[in-house]
């Protein structure tokens, strides 16, 4: 029996996904900053501010907000630094050039990376949740299905942004620097470090233009039990950014140096 196109697509997807997971595990630095570094940061901030009430929600402990906020920051880091570093390395050693002659598109490759990062994100989030639950008695008030759905939307958005940034410059060094710069700026104004309510008014308004701000507010909100309808505008913003980034990326993305 000859395999159908759908079966071939699925087999290729799974095979490439397995390869990408193996390549990720074989990079100690990537594994450290994905699984260990967030835990260390969480323990540091949790020890300092853990039991303090939130600035804008006195009924919520800072640690209960910071856990999902840190997970949100990981989503941004995965798209704007990890993904860009992977693509840069693949471009340098000629792996991406081979994809040009394959029957699969950039969208296929993007879906594989999203699936890999979703898997890694779930593992990283589970490790952080287990440690937070045992050390700080973390309170989870949301619904797992809604939290995962929002996480999928956020990851897709930042991976589309990562592919877009990867195609903006011919210099591979500049691409890496640009991705790291964008992530750091978004990270510090998103509310993932300190609640945005502590910012001056002008910075609060400016931060609304950052996708990571909407990721942090939405993911943390549904984690704390807020209805998803409260964040429809933020989700629409992320979906629009995803679509625009992908449409631009497929036109400017470079498969080789």
Buried (B, 14 or more C-beta within 10 A) or exposed (E): EEEEEEEEBEEBBEEBBEEBBEBBEEBEEBBEBBBEBBBEBBBEBBEEBBEEEBBEBEEBBBBBBBBBBBBBBBBBBBBBBBBBBBBBBBBEEEBBBEBEEEEBEBEBBBBBBBBBBBBBBEEBBEBBBEBBEEBBEBBBEBEEEBBBBBBEBBBBBBBBBBBBBBBBBEEBEEBBEBBBEBBBEBBBBBBBBBBBEEBEEEEBEEBBEBBBBBBBBBBBBBBBEBEBEEBEEBBEBBEEBBEEBBEBBBEEBBBEE
